[in-house]
């Protein structure tokens, strides 16, 4: 079943529910990646929703206010508080539609991951969080791995095997995204583990400058015992938004594997 929906206090939020027949065993809510609408970058969220439906998992992918098909009705609130209210409305909506399903996972890519993580800290209804290329912090081993990576690139470039696209001197990003500080992410991660929720990280080569090995995750939080509730998949050969269909399929398969097991 694929169905459009409107929800929120002002019915200003637009979403799409993809659900299996019968009662889903889990519900997954996907939050916007930056300003990209509910399709997800290169339709990543669509691919995730369709794959999960085959595993008896329902998905709500929706637009935050002012993005895609959702109106902005909460202009009086600061952005972070506004996002919190809107994600809460999404959780209310799936609970209304699937009252017998108790497993609710929220997540997304980049800012969608961090918005989900922040929200999950305050809502005990959330049993899991999916973080795709969220915050990451360099650890001692990262420096040497990144140095080896840069040297390999230079060697390939010298051999004319690899030629990177040079950025123009006037090129600049329209938005400079600031990732979550370590103190905040540590606090939230510890709270999620204490609540017996599960957290899954997916990192790609798009985070190469700050994350470049799966074991780095535990080293980023040396004072937190993961207790088998925090897991990670690492795809160093993929880019941040998975332009190619085969690349997206690998990410979708990893997400599906985590949610079904």
C-alpha positions as CSV (number, residue, x, y, z in Angstrom):
1,X,0.0,0.0,0.0
2,X,1.2,3.5,-0.9
3,X,-0.8,6.4,0.4
4,X,-0.3,10.1,0.7
5,X,-1.2,11.8,4.0
6,X,-1.4,15.2,5.7
7,X,-0.9,15.7,9.4
8,X,0.3,18.1,12.1
9,X,-1.8,20.5,14.1
10,X,-2.4,22.6,11.0
11,X,-2.4,19.6,8.6
12,X,0.5,21.4,6.9
13,X,2.9,18.4,6.7
14,X,2.8,16.2,3.6
15,X,4.0,12.6,3.6
16,X,3.8,9.3,1.9
17,X,3.2,6.0,3.7
18,X,4.5,2.8,2.2
19,X,3.1,-0.2,4.1
20,X,2.7,-4.0,3.8
21,X,-0.6,-5.7,4.1
22,X,-1.6,-6.4,7.7
23,X,0.1,-5.1,10.8
24,X,3.7,-4.0,10.2
25,X,6.3,-5.3,12.7
26,X,8.2,-2.0,12.6
27,X,7.6,1.6,11.4
28,X,10.4,3.7,9.9
29,X,10.1,7.5,9.7
30,X,12.5,9.2,7.3
31,X,13.4,12.8,7.8
32,X,14.5,15.3,5.1
33,X,18.2,15.3,4.1
34,X,18.8,19.0,4.1
35,X,16.5,20.7,1.7
36,X,15.9,17.6,-0.4
37,X,12.2,16.6,-0.4
38,X,10.8,13.3,0.8
39,X,12.1,11.4,-2.2
40,X,15.5,11.5,-0.7
41,X,18.7,12.2,-2.7
42,X,18.4,10.4,-6.0
43,X,15.2,8.7,-4.6
44,X,17.1,7.0,-1.8
45,X,14.2,7.2,0.6
46,X,11.8,5.8,-2.1
47,X,14.1,2.8,-2.5
48,X,14.3,2.3,1.2
49,X,10.6,2.4,1.7
50,X,9.8,-0.1,-1.1
51,X,12.4,-2.5,0.1
52,X,11.3,-2.4,3.7
53,X,7.6,-3.0,2.7
54,X,8.7,-6.4,1.4
55,X,10.0,-7.2,4.9
56,X,6.7,-6.2,6.6
57,X,8.0,-2.8,7.7
58,X,6.0,0.4,7.1
59,X,7.6,3.7,6.2
60,X,6.6,7.3,6.5
61,X,8.7,9.7,4.5
62,X,7.6,13.3,4.9
63,X,8.6,16.9,4.3
64,X,9.4,19.2,7.1
65,X,7.6,22.5,7.0
66,X,8.7,24.7,4.1
67,X,10.3,21.8,2.2
68,X,8.7,20.0,-0.7
69,X,5.0,19.7,-0.4
70,X,4.8,20.9,3.3
71,X,3.7,24.4,4.2
72,X,5.6,26.4,6.8
73,X,3.1,27.1,9.7
74,X,5.3,27.4,12.7
75,X,7.4,30.4,11.8
76,X,7.2,31.7,15.3
77,X,9.4,28.8,16.6
78,X,13.2,28.5,16.3
79,X,14.2,26.0,13.6
80,X,15.3,23.3,16.0
81,X,12.2,23.5,18.1
82,X,10.0,23.6,14.9
83,X,11.7,20.4,13.6
84,X,11.1,18.7,17.0
85,X,7.4,19.5,16.9
86,X,7.0,18.3,13.3
87,X,8.9,15.0,13.8
88,X,6.6,14.5,16.9
89,X,3.6,15.0,14.6
90,X,5.0,12.3,12.3
91,X,5.3,9.9,15.2
92,X,1.8,10.7,16.3
93,X,0.5,10.0,12.8
94,X,2.1,6.5,12.5
95,X,0.9,5.6,15.9
96,X,-2.6,6.6,14.9
97,X,-2.5,4.5,11.8
98,X,-0.6,1.5,13.2
99,X,-1.6,1.5,16.9
100,X,-0.5,-2.2,17.4
101,X,3.1,-1.6,16.2
102,X,5.4,-0.6,19.0
103,X,8.7,-0.6,17.2
104,X,9.3,2.9,15.8
105,X,12.6,3.9,14.1
106,X,13.5,7.3,12.8
107,X,16.4,8.4,10.7
108,X,17.7,10.0,7.6
109,X,20.8,11.2,5.8
110,X,23.1,14.0,7.1
111,X,21.0,16.7,8.7
112,X,18.0,14.2,8.6
113,X,20.1,11.9,10.7
114,X,21.0,14.5,13.3
115,X,17.5,15.9,13.5
116,X,16.2,12.3,14.2
117,X,18.9,11.7,16.8
118,X,18.2,14.9,18.7
119,X,14.5,14.1,18.6
120,X,14.9,10.5,19.7
121,X,16.5,11.6,23.0
122,X,13.2,13.1,24.2
123,X,10.6,10.6,22.9
124,X,10.6,7.1,24.6
125,X,8.4,5.9,21.8
126,X,11.4,5.7,19.6
127,X,13.1,2.3,19.7
128,X,15.8,2.9,17.1
129,X,17.6,5.5,15.1
130,X,19.2,5.2,11.7
131,X,22.0,7.7,11.0
132,X,23.4,7.9,7.4
133,X,26.6,10.0,7.2
134,X,25.9,12.0,10.4
135,X,28.5,13.6,12.8
136,X,31.9,12.0,13.0
137,X,35.1,12.9,14.8
138,X,38.7,12.2,13.9
139,X,40.5,9.7,16.2
140,X,44.2,8.9,16.4
141,X,44.2,6.2,13.7
142,X,42.2,8.3,11.3
143,X,45.2,10.6,10.5
144,X,47.4,7.7,9.2
145,X,44.6,6.1,7.2
146,X,43.7,9.4,5.6
147,X,47.3,10.1,4.8
148,X,47.6,6.7,3.1
149,X,44.4,7.5,1.2
150,X,45.8,10.9,0.0
151,X,49.1,9.4,-1.0
152,X,47.4,6.7,-3.1
153,X,45.3,9.4,-4.9
154,X,48.5,11.3,-5.7
155,X,50.2,8.2,-7.0
156,X,47.2,7.4,-9.3
157,X,47.0,11.0,-10.4
158,X,50.7,11.0,-11.3
159,X,50.2,7.8,-13.3
160,X,47.3,9.6,-15.1
161,X,44.9,6.9,-13.8
162,X,42.9,9.3,-11.7
163,X,42.2,13.0,-12.4
164,X,40.1,14.7,-9.8
165,X,37.7,17.5,-10.8
166,X,39.4,20.8,-9.8
167,X,37.1,23.2,-7.9
168,X,37.0,26.7,-9.3
169,X,38.5,29.4,-7.1
170,X,35.1,31.2,-6.8
171,X,33.1,28.1,-6.1
172,X,31.5,28.0,-2.7
173,X,28.7,26.1,-0.9
174,X,25.4,27.8,-0.6
175,X,24.9,26.2,2.9
176,X,27.7,25.5,5.3
177,X,26.3,22.7,7.5
178,X,27.7,22.5,11.1
179,X,27.7,18.9,12.5
180,X,26.7,18.1,16.0
181,X,29.3,18.7,18.7
182,X,30.8,15.7,20.4
183,X,29.4,16.6,23.9
184,X,25.9,16.6,22.5
185,X,26.1,13.4,20.5
186,X,27.8,11.6,23.5
187,X,25.0,12.6,25.8
188,X,22.3,11.4,23.4
189,X,24.0,8.2,22.5
190,X,24.4,7.3,26.2
191,X,20.7,8.1,26.8
192,X,19.6,5.9,23.9
193,X,21.7,3.0,25.2
194,X,20.4,3.4,28.7
195,X,16.8,3.3,27.3
196,X,17.7,0.1,25.5
197,X,17.1,1.6,22.1
198,X,19.3,0.7,19.1
199,X,21.4,3.1,17.0
200,X,22.8,2.2,13.6
201,X,25.4,4.3,11.7
202,X,26.0,4.1,8.0
203,X,29.1,5.9,6.8
204,X,30.2,6.4,3.2
205,X,33.4,7.6,1.5
206,X,31.7,11.0,1.5
207,X,32.9,11.3,5.1
208,X,36.4,10.2,4.3
209,X,38.0,13.4,5.8
210,X,36.6,12.6,9.2
211,X,35.6,8.9,9.2
212,X,37.5,6.2,7.5
213,X,37.3,2.9,9.4
214,X,34.4,1.0,11.1
215,X,36.3,0.6,14.3
216,X,36.6,4.4,14.5
217,X,33.0,4.6,15.8
218,X,33.8,3.0,19.1
219,X,37.0,5.1,19.4
220,X,34.9,8.2,18.9
221,X,33.1,7.4,22.1
222,X,35.7,5.6,24.3
223,X,33.7,6.1,27.5
224,X,30.5,4.7,26.2
225,X,29.8,0.9,26.3
226,X,27.8,0.1,23.2
227,X,26.3,-3.1,24.7
228,X,25.6,-4.5,21.2
229,X,23.0,-1.7,20.7
230,X,25.2,0.5,18.5
231,X,26.2,-0.9,15.1
232,X,27.9,0.5,12.0
233,X,28.1,-0.2,8.2
234,X,31.0,1.4,6.3
235,X,31.1,1.9,2.5
236,X,34.3,3.7,1.7
237,X,33.8,3.4,-2.1
238,X,30.4,5.2,-2.1
239,X,29.8,8.9,-2.2
240,X,27.6,10.9,0.2
241,X,24.4,10.9,-1.9
242,X,24.8,7.6,-3.8
243,X,24.2,8.9,-7.3
244,X,24.5,5.4,-8.9
245,X,21.7,2.9,-8.5
246,X,24.1,0.1,-7.5
247,X,25.5,2.3,-4.8
248,X,22.0,3.1,-3.4
249,X,21.2,-0.6,-3.5
250,X,24.1,-1.3,-1.1
251,X,22.9,1.3,1.4
252,X,19.3,0.1,1.1
253,X,20.4,-3.5,1.7
254,X,22.4,-2.5,4.8
255,X,19.4,-0.6,6.2
256,X,17.1,-3.5,5.5
257,X,19.5,-6.0,7.1
258,X,19.7,-3.9,10.3
259,X,16.0,-3.4,10.6
260,X,15.1,-7.1,9.9
261,X,17.7,-8.6,12.2
